[in-house]
Amino acid sequence: MHKIKGVFVLIILVISSISFSQEATYPKITGTVKDAQTGEPLYRASVALLNPGDSTIAKGTITDSTGKFKLQAAPGEYMLKVQYVSHQPKIKSAVRLRESKPSKNLGTISLMPDQKQLSEFVVTGEQSRMTMQGGKKIFNVGTDLSNSGASAAEVLDNIPAVSTDIEGNISLRGSQGVRILVNGKPSSMMGLSGSEILRYFPANQIKRVEIITNPSAKYEAQGAAGIINIILEEGQNWGLNGQFTLEAGHPKDHGASVRMNYRKKWYNIFGSYNVSTDEHPGGGWRKQTYNLPDTTYSLWTDRDRTRGGVNHNFQFGSDFYFTPNDVLKISGVYSVANEDNYTDLTFRDYTGNQFVSDNLTRRTIRDELEEEKEGEYELNMNYEKTFGEDDHKLTADLQARSSVETEDASLVETMGLPGESQDTALFQNSLNDTDVQGYLAKLDYTYPFSEDGKFETGFRGEYRTIENKYNVEQRPSEADPWNTLDRFSNTFFYDEEIYGVYAMYGNRRGAFSYQAGIRFEVTRIDTELLTDEAANERSYYDLFPSASLTYHITETNSVQASYSRRLDRPYFRELNPYNTFSNNRNYRTGNPLLDPEYTGAYDLGYINNKEERSVYVGAFYRRTVNEIENVDTVNTEGITISKPFNLASRDNAGIETRYSNEIFDWWDFSISSYFYHGSTSGYAAGESLNNSSYTMDARASFNFDVKNWFEFEVNADYRAPEKEGQDTEEAMYEVDMGLRKDFLNNRGHVSFSARDVFNTDVYRSRVDGSNFEARQKFQWRSGTFFSLSISYELKDNDAEREESHIFGGGGPDEPF
């Protein structure tokens, strides 16, 4: 079927090229072809001008990767026919071309999926796992078999150039300060614990992930390393449709989910619910030696922990198509989690620098039981007004979000050497209560003043308040009263206001297309401690320019250069002096005096996208000033304190490559890597942090489709050692596998996955300070993780297929 259509397209192109020499003076027709349900551009859709008398082909072409097409023909009256595999074709009659009007824009042509064809059509391949659109790299993670039973954090960790460290911080091309968005906006998912909360968000709710390494001025300036945009699944099929999934995993990770939508004429209602219960063992150790002028001693810390509980996640929304040009979308997210987290810390103190039993002077065991309760909700409203022409539109967004997190921990500390009686020396409680409220308003306007020219402008305002109450108390025995530890207890207030406006201009001249923009942002951040009357007020305004230039060598080959300036504001936990207490030998604290980071980023890349093969080769350079880096120091009591400071600068320069190819119709693979040199310059807390290193990340994916049997996938990842600040991270690698079998006419699916097959996803590092050195090892989830899931799709193939005026009908005599 594909080959027949390919021959048809080739014939169209040959016929249309006969009169090429005359086309320069002919009128021109342009437009964009998209999927009516998803809004995604349709690549390689066939577009033909037909003679009305006998329906013979006058001119023909195919759409490019953005769904756009361009035709030139002699003046006259034609019919226009648009076709795409498994979609209902459209024919527009009375298309008139006049010499007096050299350009005619038909706007967006939306094709409806043909449900009957889809029910009979056997898909032997899947959507490409990565596509390039402008400055975005789009990863269709829903096709990744190894993501069965995985979390959102594990999905991100499987994407090239994205990595996660021991604290759960996400880096892009080796740089932190990544801005994570959900459906293009901030989300309550990221409200409290930063990226750590992604470890509890199910991967089956994610449709795709967009990576923007060099965002334009249209995007908010936050996120010096770039933007990761997580697009969630939202049903839009006609009639009543749904998907039901059951999952079981080892170690314990079980869940069930349902996703439904109902679409009829002018409205669409969608929703999903996911419940999961898990219990993840993890832990590690840290060996630290202190070299003081008059003595040397060592500390060995073992950490065993189990995190788990019950999580509920609800998503709901509705689309209202009032007119073909007016669409209103209302959606929301609500999630709650109740978790019990157990942590056992064992401290062994030694004299000298040898961890041998003869040098052991003290052993302390610290047991913690933490009850953690989280609740997040957000409400979103989006209105889109189009003005008849393709991409001429006005969009408005409103959002309200709230997050509440309570961590109530009880700690018992006992002391005693091995083989001796144990003495309960201390009882402690800590209560960490955080409340976040956020509001967002956004307005964007796009005006296409020509076929390739576009002007964009908009406004964005965000207001956020955070109140963090932290209280620590202790007593030497159960008979004694509780005493509050004032040096660890306080209430921290954080208020943030950010306002921004931008303007963008883009056009094309011959083989060159360009875009330039400027963004102006005003920021006000106020922090205050309840026990400190002096508030810390920060306000600043900045300009953030961006520019890109693309040379289109051919339709499938292009070279692009881009530049952007961005910033990374310190997160509120980095500003809060009162932060953690569970490990009383290693404190983490904030720094209220932190300034934002500023980054200038330069990218140069070559892209070659063909139907069965894609190639990307790029170089990048990033310079960050005021870089924020955690610095470890050791006080006179032997306690390690980790605190963030602004350094002088950090420079990253490297290359990034990706190659994918469909070798056979049953076997395709992709490989990607990035290699860079990073150097840090800075001095903080008596520590020199000047260093440089070379590192790389390489990933490979192999996908096999054994027809009428199963699909099989293998993913492998290798990360080379890297040095940054005081830390030197060792190499690590991981291998994941996945298998899927379809049944019941492709409505049912059974998936099995094994993540970290060889149990090698282990974080190891060395920390070098002026008077200490340490080695450490840590795993978020110990051992190989196995998952089995079964799902069933409900498809309303018999629903009435009336195409409302929103999609312009589709009959042979109806307009688009």
N, C-alpha and C positions, 0 to 999 in steps of 0.2 A: 504493500500500500504506500509506504514511504517512497519507494523507488519510482512508482508510477507518478506520484505527485512531483517528485524531483524532475522527471523527464518533462512533465507538463510545464513546470517553471522554466526549465531550460529552453523549451520551445518558445515560451513567451519572450524570454530575453533575446533570443536570436531574431525573432520577428521584429521586436521593438528597436533593434540596433540598425536595421536596414536604412532607415531615414535619419540617422543620427546627425548627419551634417546639416540637416534642415532644422533641427530642434532648437537651435540657439534663439530663433525668433518666434518659436511657438509659445502659446500660453502654458502656464505651469499649474499643476494641481498638487497640493500637499495635504497631509493629514497624519493621524496617528491611530494605530489599531491596538485595542486593548481587550483583555478578558472582561466581560461584563460583570462577573461575580467578584473577582479578586482585584480588578483594576491594574493587573500586571501587564506590561507591554508584551505583545505577541511577536516574537522574532521569526522572520522568514515566512510571514503570512503572504499569500499571493494576492496582488491587486491588479486588476485588468480593466481597461477601457474597452467596451464592446460597441460595435456598430449596431444601432437600434434595428436596422432592417433585418439582418440575418444572424445577429449575435456573434459574428466573427470578432476575433481579437484585433483591436486597432493598436493598442500599446499595453505593455505590462511590465511589472517589476515586483520586487519583494521588499518587505520591511526590514529595517536594520535592527540592531540589538535593543534600541529604545522604542521600537514599534513604529517608527516614522517611515513615510514613503514619499517619493516625489516622481511625478510623471509629467511629460511634455508631449503635446499632440497638436495637430492642426486644428484651427478653429472649426467648430461644429457642435453637434449635439450627440451625446453618447449615453450609454449605461455604464455604471461602475460596479464591478463585482469583486467582493472581498471574500477570501476563503482561508480557512486554517484547519488543520487536522483535528478531528473530534469536536469541532465547533459548527454551529449553524451558519451557513453562508449568508451574506447580505448583498442585495442588489439595489442600487439607487438609479432610478430612471431620470431622464431629462437633465443630465449634466451638461451644461452649456459652457463652451469655451469661446471667448470673444477676443479679438485683437485689441479692443479698447480696454480690456481688463486682463493684463498679462499674468496675474497671480490669483489663484482661487484656493482658499484654505477650507477644507471640509471639517476641520476640528477633529474630535475624537470619535472613532468608529468602534463601537463595542459589540463584540461577538459573544453570543451565549453558547456555553458548552452544550453539545447535543447529548442529552441524557441517554437516548437509545443507542447512539454510537458508543458512548462510554461503557454501557452495560455489556456490549458485545466485543469491545475493543480490548485486546490483551496487551498490557503494557510490559514490554520486555526490558525497558531501561527506566532510570529514575532521573528526576531533575538534577542538573549539575550541582554538585556540592558547593561550588564557588563560581560566581559570575561577577563581572566587573560592570558597574554602572557609574559613569563619571568618576568621582573620587571615592566611591564606595566599593568595598569588597563584600559581597553578599554570600553568606554560607547558609545553605538550606539544610539545617541540622536535622530536620524531620526525616531525612533519608539516611541518616547515620545509624546503622543497626546497633553499634556498640553503645548508643545512648539509651538503650532500653533499661529502665530502672535507675537511670543516672539522675544527678541533680543538675541544676542550672550552672553551678560552679564547675562541675566536671565537663559540661558541654563547652564552656568557655576555655577550659584548660586544654581542650582538644583542638582548638583553632590555632592555625599557624600564627606565630609572633605574639601570642597571648600566653602568659604564665602567671602562676600563683605562688606566693612565698609562704613561709611558716606561719605568718599571722593572718593569712587569707587575703593579703593585699594583691590586687591584680595589676600586672604590668603589661605594657604594649611596646614591643621592640625594645625591651629592657628598661623602660621608663615607667614609673608610677605616675599617679595623677591622672588616671583614666576616668573620664566622665561616663557613667553607665546610665543609660536611659531605657525606659520601657515604653514601646510604641511611640517613640520620639519625644517623650516628656519625662521629667523626674517622677519617681514612683515611691510610694510608701514601702515597697520592697527594700529600698535602700535607705530607709529613714533613720535607723538606729545603729545597727551593727555593721554598717558599711557592706562590703561585698560578702562578709561571712554569712549573711542571711541567704545568699544564693545557694548555699550548701543544703538548704532545706526546701528549696523550690523545685518542683518536679520538672524534669526535662520534657515530658510529653505535653506540656502546655506551651512549648516554644515552637514557633513555625520557622523562623530564620533569625540569624544574627548578622547585623551590618557593622562592619569595621571601617571607620573613617579616620585615617591616620593624619590627615591634614585638612581639617574642616574649614569651610569658607566662613566669611563674616556673617552669613545668614544664621549660623549656629551660635548659641551662647558661648562666651569665651572660656567658661570653666572647662578644665580638662586639658592640661598642658600636653599630655601624651597622646591625646586624641579622644575619640568617642566610640563606645560600644553600645549599639542600639539593639535591644532585644525585642523582637516582634512576636507577640503572642498569637496563638491560634484563636480565630474568631469565625465561626461558621457563617457562610453567606449563600449556601446552596438553596435553590428553590424548593418549596414544600417543607416537609418535616424530615430532618436529617439528624444524625447523631453518631456518637462513638462511645462504646462502653469498654473499659479496660480493667483487668485485674492483674496485679503484680505481686510476686513473692521473691524475696532476695535473701541471700546469706552472705555475711552476717545479717541479722534481722533487719529487714527493710521491706515491709509489706504495704500495699496500698490498693485503692480502687478509685476510679474516676469515671465521670460521665460528662460528655460535651454534646449539647443539643443546639439546634437552631430551627426556626420556622420562618419562612419567607413567602410572602404573598403580596403581589402587586406593589403597593407603595410603602411597605414596611418590612422590617426584618428583626426578629427577636433572637438573641443568642445567650447562652449561659453555660457555665461549667462548674463542676464541683469535684474536688480531689481531697481524699483523706488518706493519711499515711501514718504508720507507726514504725519507728526504727530504733535501733540500738547499735551505735557505732563504737567499737573499741579503738583506741589510739593511744599515742604516747611517745616517749622517747627519753633521752638523757642529755645531761650537760656536764662536762668535766672542765672545771675552771681552776687555774692556779694563779695565786696572788704573789707578786714579787715586790715586797716592800723593802725599804733600805735595811731594816734590822731583822727581817724574818721572811720566810716563805711558807705558805700553807695552801691547801687545796680543798676544793669542795666538789663532791660528786652528787648530782641531783638526778634521781630517777622519777619519771612522771608517767603514771598510768591513769588513763581516764576512759570513761564511757559516757557518751552523750546520746540521748534519745528521748523520745516521747511521742506525743500524738499531735499531728498538724492537720488543720483544715484550711482549705483555700476555696473561695467562691469568686467567680467572675460572671458578670452579667452585663447586658446592654441591649440597645435597640437602635436601628437605623430607620429614619423616616425620610422618604423621598417625596417631598411635597410637590415639587415640579422637577422637570429635567435639569434645572439649574440650581435647585435649592435642596440640600441634604443636611439633616440634623442627626448627630450621633450622640447618644448618652450612654455612658458605660461606668462600671464601678468594679472595685476589687475589695474583698474583705477576707482577712485571714487571721486565724488564731492558732496559737501553739502553746502547749503545756509540756514542759520537759523537765526531766530529772537528770542532772549531770553529776557524775561521781568522779572525783580526782583524788589520787593518792600520790603524795609527794614524800620521797624519802631522801633526807639530807645526810651525807656522810662526810664528816670533817677529818682531814688528814694533816699531819705535819709534813713539811717538805713538799716535794713535787712528785712523789711516787704514791699511786693509789694501791697500796698494799695493806694487808690486815695489820701488820706491825705498826703502821703509822696512824691507824684509826683512833681518833680521840673522842668522837661523839657521833651518835646516830639519832636523828630526829625524824619522826614519822608524822606527817600532817595530812589528815583525812578531811575532805570537804564534800558535803552534800549540798548541791545548789538546786533550788526550785526556780525555774525560769518560766515566766509567763509573758507572752508577746501578743499584741493585737494591733493590726494595721487595717486601715481602710482608706480608700480614695474614691472620689467621684470626678468624672470627666465629662465635659460637654464640648462638642466640636460642631461648628457650623461652617459649611462650605457653599459659597455662592460663585457660580461660573457665569460668564458673560458671552456664551455662544461660541467663542473661538477657543481652540486648543490652548490650555494652560493659562488662559486669562481668567483669574479667579481671586477671590477674597476668602480667607479662612480665619476663624476666630476660635480660640481655645480658652476654656476656664477649667480650673482644677482646684479641688480642696482635698487635703490629705492629712491623716493623723496617725501617729504611731505611739504606742505605749509599751514599755518594757520594764519588767520587775525581776530583779535577780536577788533572791533571798538565800544566803549561804550560811551554813553552820560548819564550823571548823573545830576539830579536836586535835591537839598536839600532844604526842607522847615522846618520851626520851628514854634511852637505854641502849647499851651496847648489845650486840647479838649474844644470846645465851644468858643474859642477865634479865632481871625483872624490869618491867616497863613502868615508867612513872608518867601519869597524865599531868602535864605541867600547865596546860592552858586550854581555855575554852574561848572561842571567838565567834561573833556573828557579824555579818556585813549585809547591808541592804542598799542596793543600787536601783533607784527608781527614776526612769527617764520618760519625759513626755514631750512629743514633737508635734507642732501644728504648722502646716504650710499651705500657702495659697499662691496660685499662678494665673496670670492673664497674658494672653499672647494674641497678636494680630499680624497677619501676613498678607501682602498683596503682590500679585504677579501680573505683569503686563507684557505680553509678547508683541513688540512693535513691528516685527517682521518674522519671516519664516524661521530664521535662526537667532534673531535678536530678542533679548528679554531684559526687562527691568524689574527688580524686586526691592521691596522695602517692607519694614515691619517694626513692631514694638513688642517688648517683653518686660513684664514686671513680676517679681517674686518676693514674697514676704514669708519669713520662717522664724518661729520662736521655739526654743528648747529650754526645758527646765530639768536639771539633773540633781537629784537628792542622793547624797552618798553618806552613809553612816556606818561607823565601825565601833564595836564595843567588845569588851573582853572581861574575863574573871579567872582567877587562878584555880577555882574549884567550883563544883556545882552548888556548894553551900554559900558562896560569896555573891554579893550583888554585882550587877553589871556596871562597868565603868566605860564611858564614851571616850574613844581616842580622838581628841580634838585635832591632832595634826593630820588625820586621815578623813575627818568628817566635815562636810560642808554642803552647801547648795550652790550650784553653778547656773547662772542665767546667760542665755545666748540669744541675741536678736540680730536678724540679718535682713537687709533690704537690698535688692539688686534691680536696677532699671537699665534697659538697653534699647537702642534703636540702630537700625542698619540700612544700608542701601547697596544694591548689587547691580552691576551692568555687565551683560554678556552679548557677544555677537560672533559672527563668522565671516571671514573674508577668504574666499577660495578654499585652500586646504587647511587654513588656520582658523581655529576657534579660540576665543579668549573670554575671560571673566575676571572682573576686579570688583572689590567691595571694601567697605569700611564699616566698622562697628564701634559705637560709643557706649560705654557702660559706666554707671555710677554705682558704687558699693558703699554701704554703711554697715559696720559690724560693731555691736556693743556686747561686751562680756562683763560680768560682775559676779563676785563672790559674796554670799550673804554676810560673812564675817569681815568683809573688807569694804569699807564705804567708798573707796576710790574705784570707780568703774574704768574699764579699759575701752576707750572708744577709738575706732578706726574708720576712716572714711577716705576714699580715693576714687578718682575717675581716670579712665584709660581709653586709648584708641587702639583698635585691633584691625589692622588691614589684612587683606588676603588677595591673592592673584593666582591665576592659572592660565597656561597657554598650551594648547593641544595642536599637534601637527598630524593631520589625517593622511597617512601615506596611501592607504587604500581603505575600503569599507571595513576590513577586518584588522588593519594594522594602524597603530597610532603611537605617538610619543607625547607624553605630557610632563610639563614642569609646573610646580606649584609652590606657593609660599603662604604661610600664615603666622600670625602672632597670637599667642594664647596665654592664659594664666591658670594657676592652680591655687585656690584659696585654702588655707589650712582648715581641716575638718574640726568640728567642735571638740571632739575628744582630744585632739592634738593641742587645743588651747586650754583644756581643763586641768588645773594642777592636781586634782584629786581624781585618780583614774582606776587603779586596780590594787587589790590587797591580798588575793588568794595565796600568792607566793611571797612570803615575808623575807625571803633572801634575794628576791629580784623584783624590784618595783618598776612599774611603768607609770610615767607621769607626763603631763602636758606642759606646754610653754605658752603663756598668754601673750608673749611678746613676738610671736611668729609673724612674719610678713609673707605675702603671697609669692609664689614662684612665677617667673615670666619666661616663656619659651618662644624662640623663633625657630620655625621648622621649614626645611627645604626638601622637596621630593622631586625626583626625576625618574620616570618609568616608561618602559616600552611594553605595549600590550598587543598580543596577537590572538584574537578569538576566532576560532573556526568551529564548525558544527561538532566535530569529533575531537578537537584538540585545542588547548588554550595554553598560552605562554605569557608569563609576566616576569620582567627583569627590571629591578629598580634600585636606585641609590638614594640614601637619605642622610641628612645632617640636622642635628638638633642641638641648640645651645640654650641651656637653662641657667638663669641667674637667680640668686636667693634660694637655691635648691634646699628643700627640707630633708634632713637626714637624722635618723635616730642615732644618738651617741651614748654608749655605755661608759659609765664611770663607777669606780669602787670607792666607798667611803671608808673611814677609819674602823668601822664596825664590820667590815667585810661584806657589806650589802651592795649589790649591783643595782644601779639606778639607770634606767633607760629613758632618755629625754630627747625630744626633737629640737633641732637648731637649724637656723638658716646658714647654709654654707655660701661660699663665693660663687661657684659655678660648677656645671657638669656639661661635658660635650660628648655626644654620641654620634658616630658616623659609621655607616655600614651599607650593605647591599642586601636585597631581598629578592628571592626567586620563587617561582611556582610554575610547575609543568603538569598538565593532566592530559591523558590520552585514552581514547577508547580503542584498545588493540583489536578486540573482536566484539561482536554484539553481546557476548556473555562475560567479557573481562575488560575492566577499565582500572586505571590507577592514577594517582596523583602524588607528586612529591613537592615539598616546599622547604625552604630554609631561609634563615637570615643570619648574617654574620656582621658583627660590628665591633668597633673599638670604642670603649668608654673611658673617660678620664674625669676625675673629681678633684677640685681645688677648694680647700677650706680648712679652717681651724676653729674648734669649738670645745669648750669645757676642758681646756688643757690638752686636747688630743689633736694631733695633726692627722688630717683625713685626705692628704694628697696621695692619689694613687691612679693607676690606669691598668686596663686589662683588655684582652681580646676574648670574645666568646661567640657562640653560635647556638642555633636551635634548628634541628632538622626533623621533619615529619614525613611519613609516607602512609598512603592508604591504598589497599588493594581490595577490589570489589568483584565478586564472582556471582553471576546469575545463571544457575543451572536450571534451564527452562523446565517447567512443569514439575519441579522438585523443590528447590529452596534457593535462597540467596545467602551468601557468605561474605564476611568482611573482616579484614585485619588492619588495624591501625597501629603504628609504631611512632614513638617520639623520643628524641635524644636531646638533652640540654647539656652543653659544655660548661665547665667551671666558669665562674664569674666573680670578679672582685669589685666591691662598691663600698666606699667608706671604710669602716672597720671590718666588714664582713667579706669573707671569701667563701662562696658557695661551691660545693663540689658537684661533679657531674651526676646526672640522674637520667633514667630512661624508663619507659613504660610501654607495654604491649597490651592492646585491647582486642577482643574478638566479638563478633556478633553473627547470629544466624536467624533467618526468618523463613517461615513457611506460610503460604497463603492457602485458604480453603474457602468453601462456600461461595464460589464465583468471585473470589478476591474480596469478599466482604469480611471474612474472618482472617486473623493473623495470629500466629504464635511466634514469639521472639525469645531467643536465649542470648544472653551476653555474659562475657567474663571480662572484667576490668582489672588492670594490673595483674596480668596472668602470672608473672614471675615474681610478684611482690617486691618490685624494685622502685616503686614511686615513693622514695624516701628522701626527705630533705636533710642534707648534711652540710655543715658549714664550720668555719673557723673564725673566731673573733680575736683581733689583736688590739690591745689597748696599751697605754703607756706603762702601766704597772700590773697588767694581768694578761692572760691569754686563755682562750676557752675553745673547746670543740663541742659540737652538739649534733643531735640526731632527732628527727621528729617525723611522725606519720599522723595525718589526720584520720585515716582509716587503715587499720593494720590488716594485712593479708589480702588475698584475692577476693573480689566481690563478684558474686554470681547472681544473676537475675533472670527470672522467667516471667513472661507476661503473655496474656491472651486478650485479644480485643475483637470487637465486632462492630461493623459500620452499618448504620441504618440509613438507607438511601430511598428517597421518595421518588422513584422513577415514574410513578403514575400521576404525580401532581400536575395540575394544569399548567402548561408551558406558555401562558400568555406573556408576551414581552410588553410590559407597560410602556407608556410614553417616555419613561426614563431612558429606555434603551432604544426607542425609536422604531419599534415593530420589527421588521425583518422580512416582510413579504416583498415580492418582486416590484410592486409599484409604490411601496411606502418609502418615505424619506428616512435618513438616518436619525 
